[in-house]
């Protein structure tokens, strides 16, 4: 039985609707791999959208963060809440995925650039490598 | 070979520009540094 109480002129029952749904998941190994793939795919899409947005000017260059901001974020993630390591490891995973994807961009110095040049040569373009 | 060298140089310059941009963004988020920048 709920007895409403009047606090500062407002009648309350001691419950509120949270805008976020909080769920605790305890997955087995296979379920964990599935969740990991889902999360990585979601982040990959976000990273690609951001990169495309930089060229179409839908994403501001001011949103880009470098080593100083990453250090700041790591500190905040490590201190935040009781399971601090979860946010820290999540951030580490995101940075790792970001590095991997950016490295695949077809810019000549990066690995993606080497793949691009080799693909061009494989497609019949004149040989660029030494 | 000259073409590949030019491409690598262009990529290197692009990455340097990206690095300068993100570090500038980072530093401008720090309030006490922002005070010393007249155009902000």
Backbone of each chain as nested JSON, in Angstrom:
{
  "chains": [
    {"id": "A", "residues": [
      {"number": 1, "name": "UNK", "atoms": {"N": [0.85, -1.191, 0.0], "CA": [0.0, 0.0, 0.0], "C": [0.898, 1.258, 0.0]}},
      {"number": 2, "name": "UNK", "atoms": {"N": [0.566, 2.207, -0.849], "CA": [1.378, 3.428, -0.973], "C": [0.619, 4.588, -0.347]}},
      {"number": 3, "name": "UNK", "atoms": {"N": [1.312, 5.281, 0.566], "CA": [0.694, 6.462, 1.181], "C": [1.379, 7.708, 0.643]}},
      {"number": 4, "name": "UNK", "atoms": {"N": [0.689, 8.502, -0.153], "CA": [1.315, 9.722, -0.687], "C": [1.67, 10.694, 0.433]}},
      {"number": 5, "name": "UNK", "atoms": {"N": [2.784, 11.409, 0.262], "CA": [3.212, 12.41, 1.244], "C": [3.318, 13.762, 0.547]}},
      {"number": 6, "name": "UNK", "atoms": {"N": [3.024, 14.81, 1.285], "CA": [3.151, 16.151, 0.738], "C": [4.509, 16.724, 1.129]}},
      {"number": 7, "name": "UNK", "atoms": {"N": [5.345, 16.997, 0.113], "CA": [6.68, 17.571, 0.364], "C": [6.77, 18.873, -0.415]}},
      {"number": 8, "name": "UNK", "atoms": {"N": [7.011, 19.97, 0.295], "CA": [7.097, 21.312, -0.325], "C": [5.891, 21.612, -1.218]}},
      {"number": 9, "name": "UNK", "atoms": {"N": [4.74, 21.23, -0.769], "CA": [3.522, 21.526, -1.528], "C": [3.219, 20.542, -2.638]}},
      {"number": 10, "name": "UNK", "atoms": {"N": [4.128, 19.58, -2.875], "CA": [3.886, 18.587, -3.927], "C": [3.586, 17.239, -3.292]}},
      {"number": 11, "name": "UNK", "atoms": {"N": [2.567, 16.583, -3.816], "CA": [2.208, 15.269, -3.28], "C": [2.997, 14.198, -4.032]}},
      {"number": 12, "name": "UNK", "atoms": {"N": [3.757, 13.392, -3.273], "CA": [4.617, 12.386, -3.907], "C": [4.337, 11.004, -3.338]}},
      {"number": 13, "name": "UNK", "atoms": {"N": [4.597, 9.977, -4.157], "CA": [4.413, 8.599, -3.68], "C": [5.752, 7.878, -3.487]}},
      {"number": 14, "name": "UNK", "atoms": {"N": [6.877, 8.578, -3.764], "CA": [8.19, 7.974, -3.543], "C": [8.694, 7.162, -4.719]}},
      {"number": 15, "name": "UNK", "atoms": {"N": [8.09, 7.344, -5.871], "CA": [8.575, 6.636, -7.071], "C": [8.65, 7.627, -8.219]}},
      {"number": 16, "name": "UNK", "atoms": {"N": [9.542, 7.379, -9.155], "CA": [9.626, 8.257, -10.323], "C": [9.937, 7.436, -11.573]}},
      {"number": 17, "name": "UNK", "atoms": {"N": [9.608, 8.025, -12.71], "CA": [9.881, 7.339, -13.976], "C": [11.259, 7.76, -14.452]}},
      {"number": 18, "name": "UNK", "atoms": {"N": [12.133, 6.787, -14.638], "CA": [13.487, 7.074, -15.116], "C": [13.489, 7.108, -16.642]}},
      {"number": 19, "name": "UNK", "atoms": {"N": [14.101, 8.149, -17.234], "CA": [14.107, 8.191, -18.704], "C": [14.969, 7.093, -19.328]}},
      {"number": 20, "name": "UNK", "atoms": {"N": [15.894, 6.49, -18.55], "CA": [16.74, 5.427, -19.089], "C": [16.375, 4.093, -18.457]}},
      {"number": 21, "name": "UNK", "atoms": {"N": [16.374, 3.072, -19.269], "CA": [16.125, 1.741, -18.754], "C": [17.458, 1.14, -18.32]}},
      {"number": 22, "name": "UNK", "atoms": {"N": [17.523, 0.733, -17.066], "CA": [18.769, 0.153, -16.556], "C": [18.583, -1.355, -16.435]}},
      {"number": 23, "name": "UNK", "atoms": {"N": [19.446, -2.129, -17.128], "CA": [19.364, -3.587, -17.076], "C": [20.72, -4.158, -16.707]}},
      {"number": 24, "name": "UNK", "atoms": {"N": [20.718, -5.16, -15.867], "CA": [21.967, -5.845, -15.554], "C": [21.985, -7.146, -16.353]}},
      {"number": 25, "name": "UNK", "atoms": {"N": [23.022, -7.295, -17.186], "CA": [23.11, -8.485, -18.037], "C": [24.274, -9.332, -17.553]}},
      {"number": 26, "name": "UNK", "atoms": {"N": [24.037, -10.613, -17.418], "CA": [25.11, -11.532, -17.02], "C": [25.256, -12.588, -18.124]}},
      {"number": 27, "name": "UNK", "atoms": {"N": [25.944, -12.219, -19.228], "CA": [25.965, -13.121, -20.381], "C": [26.965, -14.27, -20.252]}},
      {"number": 28, "name": "UNK", "atoms": {"N": [26.677, -15.365, -20.943], "CA": [27.637, -16.464, -21.054], "C": [28.659, -16.086, -22.124]}},
      {"number": 29, "name": "UNK", "atoms": {"N": [29.663, -16.93, -22.36], "CA": [30.721, -16.584, -23.337], "C": [30.18, -16.272, -24.734]}},
      {"number": 30, "name": "UNK", "atoms": {"N": [29.272, -17.1, -25.24], "CA": [28.74, -16.881, -26.594], "C": [27.925, -15.599, -26.669]}},
      {"number": 31, "name": "UNK", "atoms": {"N": [27.101, -15.398, -25.627], "CA": [26.271, -14.183, -25.579], "C": [27.162, -12.941, -25.495]}},
      {"number": 32, "name": "UNK", "atoms": {"N": [28.284, -13.064, -24.751], "CA": [29.213, -11.934, -24.61], "C": [29.831, -11.578, -25.96]}},
      {"number": 33, "name": "UNK", "atoms": {"N": [30.192, -12.611, -26.744], "CA": [30.765, -12.359, -28.076], "C": [29.725, -11.66, -28.95]}},
      {"number": 34, "name": "UNK", "atoms": {"N": [28.471, -12.139, -28.865], "CA": [27.39, -11.542, -29.666], "C": [27.19, -10.066, -29.294]}},
      {"number": 35, "name": "UNK", "atoms": {"N": [27.169, -9.801, -27.977], "CA": [26.994, -8.413, -27.512], "C": [28.164, -7.542, -27.963]}},
      {"number": 36, "name": "UNK", "atoms": {"N": [29.384, -8.117, -27.918], "CA": [30.576, -7.379, -28.32], "C": [30.507, -7.006, -29.808]}},
      {"number": 37, "name": "UNK", "atoms": {"N": [30.098, -7.976, -30.629], "CA": [29.995, -7.715, -32.074], "C": [28.955, -6.616, -32.328]}},
      {"number": 38, "name": "UNK", "atoms": {"N": [27.814, -6.723, -31.626], "CA": [26.758, -5.702, -31.781], "C": [27.285, -4.319, -31.441]}},
      {"number": 39, "name": "UNK", "atoms": {"N": [27.966, -4.23, -30.288], "CA": [28.455, -2.933, -29.812], "C": [29.506, -2.37, -30.775]}},
      {"number": 40, "name": "UNK", "atoms": {"N": [30.429, -3.252, -31.212], "CA": [31.474, -2.795, -32.135], "C": [30.881, -2.325, -33.461]}},
      {"number": 41, "name": "UNK", "atoms": {"N": [29.854, -3.018, -33.938], "CA": [29.203, -2.622, -35.189], "C": [28.535, -1.243, -35.028]}},
      {"number": 42, "name": "UNK", "atoms": {"N": [27.88, -1.069, -33.87], "CA": [27.206, 0.21, -33.583], "C": [28.23, 1.36, -33.572]}},
      {"number": 43, "name": "UNK", "atoms": {"N": [29.361, 1.138, -32.88], "CA": [30.405, 2.172, -32.81], "C": [31.022, 2.411, -34.179]}},
      {"number": 44, "name": "UNK", "atoms": {"N": [31.23, 1.31, -34.939], "CA": [31.816, 1.458, -36.281], "C": [30.94, 2.368, -37.135]}},
      {"number": 45, "name": "UNK", "atoms": {"N": [29.638, 2.14, -37.077], "CA": [28.715, 2.983, -37.853], "C": [28.82, 4.446, -37.42]}},
      {"number": 46, "name": "UNK", "atoms": {"N": [28.895, 4.651, -36.098], "CA": [29.011, 6.033, -35.593], "C": [30.297, 6.701, -36.079]}},
      {"number": 47, "name": "UNK", "atoms": {"N": [31.405, 5.945, -36.035], "CA": [32.699, 6.506, -36.454], "C": [32.656, 6.853, -37.942]}},
      {"number": 48, "name": "UNK", "atoms": {"N": [32.104, 5.933, -38.749], "CA": [32.031, 6.183, -40.195], "C": [31.125, 7.394, -40.468]}},
      {"number": 49, "name": "UNK", "atoms": {"N": [29.989, 7.463, -39.758], "CA": [29.09, 8.614, -39.932], "C": [29.805, 9.918, -39.595]}},
      {"number": 50, "name": "UNK", "atoms": {"N": [30.589, 9.91, -38.498], "CA": [31.328, 11.111, -38.105], "C": [32.346, 11.498, -39.169]}},
      {"number": 51, "name": "UNK", "atoms": {"N": [33.077, 10.492, -39.684], "CA": [34.089, 10.767, -40.715], "C": [33.445, 11.334, -41.976]}},
      {"number": 52, "name": "UNK", "atoms": {"N": [32.34, 10.711, -42.387], "CA": [31.63, 11.214, -43.579], "C": [31.122, 12.63, -43.307]}},
      {"number": 53, "name": "UNK", "atoms": {"N": [30.622, 12.841, -42.067], "CA": [30.11, 14.16, -41.68], "C": [31.17, 15.24, -41.735]}},
      {"number": 54, "name": "UNK", "atoms": {"N": [32.439, 14.862, -41.486], "CA": [33.528, 15.844, -41.559], "C": [33.696, 16.351, -42.986]}},
      {"number": 55, "name": "UNK", "atoms": {"N": [33.511, 15.445, -43.962], "CA": [33.666, 15.847, -45.366], "C": [32.429, 16.563, -45.888]}},
      {"number": 56, "name": "UNK", "atoms": {"N": [31.231, 16.181, -45.384], "CA": [29.997, 16.833, -45.839], "C": [29.654, 18.048, -44.965]}},
      {"number": 57, "name": "UNK", "atoms": {"N": [30.507, 18.338, -44.004], "CA": [30.39, 19.479, -43.089], "C": [29.18, 19.369, -42.163]}},
      {"number": 58, "name": "UNK", "atoms": {"N": [28.687, 18.137, -41.938], "CA": [27.611, 17.949, -40.966], "C": [28.182, 17.787, -39.559]}},
      {"number": 59, "name": "UNK", "atoms": {"N": [29.445, 17.398, -39.485], "CA": [30.127, 17.283, -38.191], "C": [31.14, 18.416, -38.084]}},
      {"number": 60, "name": "UNK", "atoms": {"N": [31.124, 19.109, -36.941], "CA": [32.073, 20.2, -36.754], "C": [33.466, 19.649, -36.422]}},
      {"number": 61, "name": "UNK", "atoms": {"N": [34.493, 20.328, -36.939], "CA": [35.876, 19.913, -36.653], "C": [36.167, 20.088, -35.155]}},
      {"number": 62, "name": "UNK", "atoms": {"N": [35.401, 20.987, -34.512], "CA": [35.636, 21.246, -33.083], "C": [35.306, 20.027, -32.22]}},
      {"number": 63, "name": "UNK", "atoms": {"N": [34.567, 19.067, -32.793], "CA": [34.221, 17.873, -32.024], "C": [35.393, 16.898, -31.91]}},
      {"number": 64, "name": "UNK", "atoms": {"N": [36.389, 17.072, -32.766], "CA": [37.513, 16.132, -32.75], "C": [38.327, 16.308, -31.474]}},
      {"number": 65, "name": "UNK", "atoms": {"N": [38.748, 15.188, -30.909], "CA": [39.531, 15.238, -29.67], "C": [40.895, 14.592, -29.889]}},
      {"number": 66, "name": "UNK", "atoms": {"N": [41.897, 15.134, -29.221], "CA": [43.254, 14.607, -29.347], "C": [43.736, 14.003, -28.048]}},
      {"number": 67, "name": "UNK", "atoms": {"N": [45.05, 13.879, -27.893], "CA": [45.621, 13.208, -26.722], "C": [45.272, 13.863, -25.384]}},
      {"number": 68, "name": "UNK", "atoms": {"N": [45.181, 15.2, -25.367], "CA": [44.89, 15.891, -24.093], "C": [43.47, 15.546, -23.632]}},
      {"number": 69, "name": "UNK", "atoms": {"N": [42.519, 15.61, -24.559], "CA": [41.125, 15.302, -24.212], "C": [40.971, 13.823, -23.862]}},
      {"number": 70, "name": "UNK", "atoms": {"N": [41.734, 12.96, -24.541], "CA": [41.653, 11.524, -24.235], "C": [42.162, 11.263, -22.812]}},
      {"number": 71, "name": "UNK", "atoms": {"N": [43.242, 11.947, -22.434], "CA": [43.763, 11.797, -21.065], "C": [42.72, 12.26, -20.048]}},
      {"number": 72, "name": "UNK", "atoms": {"N": [42.064, 13.382, -20.349], "CA": [41.035, 13.918, -19.468], "C": [39.869, 12.929, -19.345]}},
      {"number": 73, "name": "UNK", "atoms": {"N": [39.422, 12.403, -20.502], "CA": [38.319, 11.441, -20.51], "C": [38.672, 10.173, -19.741]}},
      {"number": 74, "name": "UNK", "atoms": {"N": [39.932, 9.713, -19.888], "CA": [40.352, 8.495, -19.19], "C": [40.273, 8.687, -17.683]}},
      {"number": 75, "name": "UNK", "atoms": {"N": [40.723, 9.863, -17.235], "CA": [40.664, 10.16, -15.799], "C": [39.235, 10.152, -15.301]}},
      {"number": 76, "name": "UNK", "atoms": {"N": [38.346, 10.803, -16.06], "CA": [36.933, 10.861, -15.673], "C": [36.328, 9.455, -15.663]}},
      {"number": 77, "name": "UNK", "atoms": {"N": [36.673, 8.65, -16.693], "CA": [36.107, 7.301, -16.793], "C": [36.586, 6.421, -15.648]}},
      {"number": 78, "name": "UNK", "atoms": {"N": [37.869, 6.577, -15.274], "CA": [38.426, 5.742, -14.206], "C": [37.822, 6.082, -12.849]}},
      {"number": 79, "name": "UNK", "atoms": {"N": [37.432, 7.369, -12.674], "CA": [36.885, 7.785, -11.378], "C": [35.375, 7.604, -11.303]}},
      {"number": 80, "name": "UNK", "atoms": {"N": [34.718, 7.56, -12.463], "CA": [33.249, 7.611, -12.485], "C": [32.557, 6.378, -11.95]}},
      {"number": 81, "name": "UNK", "atoms": {"N": [31.759, 6.582, -10.902], "CA": [30.872, 5.531, -10.381], "C": [31.608, 4.34, -9.783]}},
      {"number": 82, "name": "UNK", "atoms": {"N": [30.876, 3.445, -9.105], "CA": [31.5, 2.283, -8.469], "C": [32.172, 1.33, -9.471]}},
      {"number": 83, "name": "UNK", "atoms": {"N": [31.509, 0.976, -10.617], "CA": [32.244, 0.091, -11.539], "C": [33.068, 0.925, -12.512]}},
      {"number": 84, "name": "UNK", "atoms": {"N": [34.037, 1.705, -11.983], "CA": [34.821, 2.628, -12.806], "C": [35.552, 1.93, -13.933]}},
      {"number": 85, "name": "UNK", "atoms": {"N": [36.013, 0.696, -13.693], "CA": [36.788, -0.007, -14.706], "C": [35.958, -0.301, -15.944]}},
      {"number": 86, "name": "UNK", "atoms": {"N": [34.616, -0.404, -15.788], "CA": [33.774, -0.705, -16.965], "C": [33.852, 0.452, -17.953]}},
      {"number": 87, "name": "UNK", "atoms": {"N": [33.675, 1.698, -17.445], "CA": [33.744, 2.838, -18.364], "C": [35.157, 3.011, -18.922]}},
      {"number": 88, "name": "UNK", "atoms": {"N": [36.164, 2.717, -18.091], "CA": [37.549, 2.851, -18.575], "C": [37.836, 1.837, -19.694]}},
      {"number": 89, "name": "UNK", "atoms": {"N": [37.409, 0.586, -19.483], "CA": [37.64, -0.439, -20.506], "C": [36.809, -0.154, -21.753]}},
      {"number": 90, "name": "UNK", "atoms": {"N": [35.601, 0.394, -21.562], "CA": [34.76, 0.768, -22.711], "C": [35.471, 1.841, -23.531]}},
      {"number": 91, "name": "UNK", "atoms": {"N": [36.031, 2.837, -22.831], "CA": [36.764, 3.908, -23.524], "C": [37.975, 3.34, -24.269]}},
      {"number": 92, "name": "UNK", "atoms": {"N": [38.691, 2.417, -23.611], "CA": [39.852, 1.795, -24.259], "C": [39.427, 1.059, -25.527]}},
      {"number": 93, "name": "UNK", "atoms": {"N": [38.311, 0.345, -25.449], "CA": [37.82, -0.393, -26.621], "C": [37.455, 0.573, -27.742]}},
      {"number": 94, "name": "UNK", "atoms": {"N": [36.808, 1.698, -27.374], "CA": [36.401, 2.682, -28.388], "C": [37.624, 3.297, -29.073]}},
      {"number": 95, "name": "UNK", "atoms": {"N": [38.646, 3.64, -28.264], "CA": [39.858, 4.243, -28.828], "C": [40.547, 3.242, -29.76]}},
      {"number": 96, "name": "UNK", "atoms": {"N": [40.577, 1.975, -29.334], "CA": [41.205, 0.94, -30.149], "C": [40.483, 0.782, -31.484]}},
      {"number": 97, "name": "UNK", "atoms": {"N": [39.156, 0.757, -31.426], "CA": [38.36, 0.63, -32.661], "C": [38.562, 1.85, -33.563]}},
      {"number": 98, "name": "UNK", "atoms": {"N": [38.597, 3.041, -32.945], "CA": [38.831, 4.282, -33.694], "C": [40.167, 4.222, -34.433]}},
      {"number": 99, "name": "UNK", "atoms": {"N": [41.218, 3.793, -33.696], "CA": [42.554, 3.704, -34.299], "C": [42.546, 2.746, -35.476]}},
      {"number": 100, "name": "UNK", "atoms": {"N": [41.924, 1.586, -35.267], "CA": [41.877, 0.573, -36.319], "C": [41.181, 1.078, -37.567]}},
      {"number": 101, "name": "UNK", "atoms": {"N": [40.048, 1.768, -37.374], "CA": [39.285, 2.244, -38.531], "C": [39.993, 3.401, -39.234]}},
      {"number": 102, "name": "UNK", "atoms": {"N": [40.544, 4.335, -38.427], "CA": [41.24, 5.47, -39.044], "C": [42.47, 4.997, -39.816]}},
      {"number": 103, "name": "UNK", "atoms": {"N": [43.115, 3.938, -39.296], "CA": [44.293, 3.389, -39.975], "C": [43.917, 2.786, -41.334]}},
      {"number": 104, "name": "UNK", "atoms": {"N": [42.658, 2.443, -41.509], "CA": [42.219, 1.861, -42.785], "C": [41.805, 2.921, -43.801]}},
      {"number": 105, "name": "UNK", "atoms": {"N": [41.871, 4.202, -43.403], "CA": [41.518, 5.262, -44.369], "C": [42.534, 5.282, -45.517]}},
      {"number": 106, "name": "UNK", "atoms": {"N": [42.055, 5.54, -46.744], "CA": [42.981, 5.486, -47.894], "C": [43.888, 6.706, -48.004]}},
      {"number": 107, "name": "UNK", "atoms": {"N": [44.63, 6.994, -46.924], "CA": [45.625, 8.076, -46.939], "C": [46.995, 7.398, -47.082]}},
      {"number": 108, "name": "UNK", "atoms": {"N": [47.809, 7.782, -48.062], "CA": [49.03, 7.046, -48.417], "C": [49.937, 6.579, -47.277]}},
      {"number": 109, "name": "UNK", "atoms": {"N": [50.115, 7.384, -46.204], "CA": [51.051, 6.949, -45.159], "C": [50.469, 5.807, -44.322]}},
      {"number": 110, "name": "UNK", "atoms": {"N": [49.146, 5.747, -44.229], "CA": [48.495, 4.755, -43.367], "C": [48.417, 3.395, -44.061]}},
      {"number": 111, "name": "UNK", "atoms": {"N": [48.06, 2.366, -43.275], "CA": [47.921, 1.021, -43.855], "C": [46.843, 0.999, -44.937]}},
      {"number": 112, "name": "UNK", "atoms": {"N": [45.771, 1.746, -44.707], "CA": [44.695, 1.829, -45.704], "C": [45.21, 2.391, -47.025]}},
      {"number": 113, "name": "UNK", "atoms": {"N": [46.167, 3.321, -46.939], "CA": [46.767, 3.901, -48.135], "C": [47.569, 2.864, -48.906]}},
      {"number": 114, "name": "UNK", "atoms": {"N": [48.327, 2.031, -48.157], "CA": [49.094, 0.96, -48.815], "C": [48.146, -0.017, -49.505]}},
      {"number": 115, "name": "UNK", "atoms": {"N": [47.051, -0.357, -48.791], "CA": [46.058, -1.273, -49.383], "C": [45.481, -0.643, -50.654]}},
      {"number": 116, "name": "UNK", "atoms": {"N": [45.213, 0.662, -50.574], "CA": [44.62, 1.386, -51.712], "C": [45.571, 1.37, -52.924]}},
      {"number": 117, "name": "UNK", "atoms": {"N": [46.866, 1.657, -52.646], "CA": [47.852, 1.685, -53.744], "C": [47.991, 0.285, -54.362]}},
      {"number": 118, "name": "UNK", "atoms": {"N": [48.075, -0.731, -53.486], "CA": [48.2, -2.106, -53.993], "C": [46.957, -2.507, -54.789]}},
      {"number": 119, "name": "UNK", "atoms": {"N": [45.781, -2.043, -54.324], "CA": [44.541, -2.36, -55.044], "C": [44.53, -1.692, -56.418]}},
      {"number": 120, "name": "UNK", "atoms": {"N": [45.039, -0.434, -56.459], "CA": [45.112, 0.284, -57.748], "C": [46.019, -0.477, -58.721]}},
      {"number": 121, "name": "UNK", "atoms": {"N": [47.193, -0.883, -58.154], "CA": [48.131, -1.618, -59.017], "C": [47.551, -2.95, -59.462]}},
      {"number": 122, "name": "UNK", "atoms": {"N": [46.817, -3.592, -58.532], "CA": [46.191, -4.873, -58.864], "C": [45.112, -4.719, -59.908]}},
      {"number": 123, "name": "UNK", "atoms": {"N": [44.504, -3.525, -59.948], "CA": [43.425, -3.292, -60.911], "C": [43.952, -2.873, -62.281]}},
      {"number": 124, "name": "UNK", "atoms": {"N": [45.302, -2.829, -62.387], "CA": [45.871, -2.549, -63.717], "C": [46.48, -1.175, -63.869]}},
      {"number": 125, "name": "UNK", "atoms": {"N": [46.511, -0.372, -62.784], "CA": [47.137, 0.961, -62.871], "C": [48.66, 0.779, -62.981]}},
      {"number": 126, "name": "UNK", "atoms": {"N": [49.394, 1.778, -63.527], "CA": [50.851, 1.661, -63.608], "C": [51.463, 1.446, -62.233]}},
      {"number": 127, "name": "UNK", "atoms": {"N": [52.562, 0.701, -62.18], "CA": [53.182, 0.328, -60.896], "C": [53.75, 1.558, -60.197]}},
      {"number": 128, "name": "UNK", "atoms": {"N": [53.281, 1.797, -58.936], "CA": [53.754, 2.96, -58.18], "C": [54.855, 2.565, -57.199]}},
      {"number": 129, "name": "UNK", "atoms": {"N": [54.825, 1.306, -56.73], "CA": [55.817, 0.874, -55.729], "C": [57.191, 0.734, -56.372]}},
      {"number": 130, "name": "UNK", "atoms": {"N": [58.237, 0.777, -55.476], "CA": [59.615, 0.638, -55.995], "C": [59.882, -0.787, -56.438]}}
    ]},
    {"id": "B", "residues": [
      {"number": 1, "name": "UNK", "atoms": {"N": [58.215, 5.773, -59.003], "CA": [58.635, 5.982, -57.608], "C": [58.377, 7.414, -57.162]}},
      {"number": 2, "name": "UNK", "atoms": {"N": [58.624, 8.359, -58.051], "CA": [58.403, 9.767, -57.703], "C": [56.938, 10.014, -57.338]}},
      {"number": 3, "name": "UNK", "atoms": {"N": [56.032, 9.359, -58.078], "CA": [54.594, 9.542, -57.811], "C": [54.261, 9.051, -56.411]}},
      {"number": 4, "name": "UNK", "atoms": {"N": [54.796, 7.874, -56.057], "CA": [54.502, 7.325, -54.735], "C": [55.075, 8.222, -53.634]}},
      {"number": 5, "name": "UNK", "atoms": {"N": [56.277, 8.755, -53.865], "CA": [56.883, 9.658, -52.88], "C": [56.005, 10.881, -52.651]}},
      {"number": 6, "name": "UNK", "atoms": {"N": [55.493, 11.446, -53.753], "CA": [54.625, 12.635, -53.657], "C": [53.348, 12.286, -52.895]}},
      {"number": 7, "name": "UNK", "atoms": {"N": [52.794, 11.087, -53.16], "CA": [51.566, 10.674, -52.474], "C": [51.807, 10.509, -50.981]}},
      {"number": 8, "name": "UNK", "atoms": {"N": [52.957, 9.888, -50.63], "CA": [53.284, 9.702, -49.209], "C": [53.467, 11.045, -48.514]}},
      {"number": 9, "name": "UNK", "atoms": {"N": [54.104, 11.979, -49.221], "CA": [54.327, 13.312, -48.648], "C": [52.984, 14.014, -48.414]}},
      {"number": 10, "name": "UNK", "atoms": {"N": [52.084, 13.905, -49.384], "CA": [50.759, 14.532, -49.249], "C": [49.998, 13.926, -48.064]}},
      {"number": 11, "name": "UNK", "atoms": {"N": [50.074, 12.607, -47.927], "CA": [49.409, 11.936, -46.805], "C": [49.989, 12.361, -45.482]}},
      {"number": 12, "name": "UNK", "atoms": {"N": [51.314, 12.496, -45.444], "CA": [52.005, 12.9, -44.225], "C": [51.575, 14.314, -43.82]}},
      {"number": 13, "name": "UNK", "atoms": {"N": [51.535, 15.218, -44.802], "CA": [51.123, 16.611, -44.528], "C": [49.676, 16.638, -44.033]}},
      {"number": 14, "name": "UNK", "atoms": {"N": [48.814, 15.823, -44.641], "CA": [47.403, 15.75, -44.227], "C": [47.289, 15.298, -42.768]}},
      {"number": 15, "name": "UNK", "atoms": {"N": [48.07, 14.267, -42.417], "CA": [48.032, 13.769, -41.041], "C": [48.566, 14.806, -40.057]}},
      {"number": 16, "name": "UNK", "atoms": {"N": [49.615, 15.526, -40.463], "CA": [50.159, 16.576, -39.594], "C": [49.117, 17.664, -39.349]}},
      {"number": 17, "name": "UNK", "atoms": {"N": [48.387, 18.046, -40.435], "CA": [47.351, 19.074, -40.299], "C": [46.248, 18.602, -39.354]}},
      {"number": 18, "name": "UNK", "atoms": {"N": [45.881, 17.324, -39.48], "CA": [44.846, 16.761, -38.6], "C": [45.315, 16.79, -37.147]}},
      {"number": 19, "name": "UNK", "atoms": {"N": [46.601, 16.439, -36.938], "CA": [47.158, 16.418, -35.594], "C": [47.164, 17.823, -34.973]}},
      {"number": 20, "name": "UNK", "atoms": {"N": [47.576, 18.811, -35.772], "CA": [47.598, 20.202, -35.285], "C": [46.173, 20.645, -34.922]}},
      {"number": 21, "name": "UNK", "atoms": {"N": [45.199, 20.286, -35.764], "CA": [43.805, 20.676, -35.505], "C": [43.293, 20.092, -34.192]}},
      {"number": 22, "name": "UNK", "atoms": {"N": [43.512, 18.782, -33.979], "CA": [42.961, 18.175, -32.767], "C": [43.676, 18.669, -31.506]}},
      {"number": 23, "name": "UNK", "atoms": {"N": [44.98, 18.912, -31.611], "CA": [45.689, 19.405, -30.422], "C": [45.253, 20.845, -30.118]}},
      {"number": 24, "name": "UNK", "atoms": {"N": [45.022, 21.641, -31.17], "CA": [44.506, 23.006, -30.966], "C": [43.138, 22.943, -30.28]}},
      {"number": 25, "name": "UNK", "atoms": {"N": [42.263, 22.054, -30.775], "CA": [40.944, 21.88, -30.148], "C": [41.077, 21.506, -28.684]}},
      {"number": 26, "name": "UNK", "atoms": {"N": [41.976, 20.565, -28.404], "CA": [42.192, 20.109, -27.03], "C": [42.607, 21.264, -26.126]}},
      {"number": 27, "name": "UNK", "atoms": {"N": [43.596, 22.025, -26.606], "CA": [44.141, 23.107, -25.773], "C": [43.099, 24.199, -25.545]}},
      {"number": 28, "name": "UNK", "atoms": {"N": [42.256, 24.442, -26.566], "CA": [41.243, 25.488, -26.412], "C": [40.129, 25.082, -25.438]}},
      {"number": 29, "name": "UNK", "atoms": {"N": [40.076, 23.806, -25.092], "CA": [39.112, 23.362, -24.078], "C": [39.624, 23.651, -22.671]}},
      {"number": 30, "name": "UNK", "atoms": {"N": [40.893, 23.967, -22.548], "CA": [41.47, 24.289, -21.234], "C": [41.345, 25.797, -21.025]}},
      {"number": 31, "name": "UNK", "atoms": {"N": [40.629, 26.167, -19.964], "CA": [40.259, 27.584, -19.809], "C": [41.457, 28.516, -19.656]}},
      {"number": 32, "name": "UNK", "atoms": {"N": [42.455, 28.11, -18.842], "CA": [43.554, 29.056, -18.582], "C": [44.42, 29.265, -19.82]}},
      {"number": 33, "name": "UNK", "atoms": {"N": [44.408, 28.301, -20.746], "CA": [45.154, 28.493, -21.996], "C": [44.347, 29.394, -22.938]}},
      {"number": 34, "name": "UNK", "atoms": {"N": [43.032, 29.189, -22.944], "CA": [42.158, 29.969, -23.829], "C": [42.288, 31.472, -23.565]}},
      {"number": 35, "name": "UNK", "atoms": {"N": [42.571, 31.826, -22.275], "CA": [42.709, 33.242, -21.912], "C": [43.831, 33.934, -22.682]}},
      {"number": 36, "name": "UNK", "atoms": {"N": [44.885, 33.168, -23.028], "CA": [46.049, 33.756, -23.704], "C": [45.876, 33.858, -25.221]}},
      {"number": 37, "name": "UNK", "atoms": {"N": [44.733, 33.355, -25.728], "CA": [44.531, 33.387, -27.178], "C": [43.618, 34.571, -27.513]}},
      {"number": 38, "name": "UNK", "atoms": {"N": [44.158, 35.605, -28.183], "CA": [43.392, 36.843, -28.386], "C": [42.148, 36.68, -29.269]}},
      {"number": 39, "name": "UNK", "atoms": {"N": [42.164, 35.734, -30.229], "CA": [41.025, 35.615, -31.143], "C": [39.896, 34.757, -30.598]}},
      {"number": 40, "name": "UNK", "atoms": {"N": [39.975, 34.281, -29.348], "CA": [38.905, 33.471, -28.756], "C": [38.051, 34.328, -27.836]}}
    ]}
  ]
}
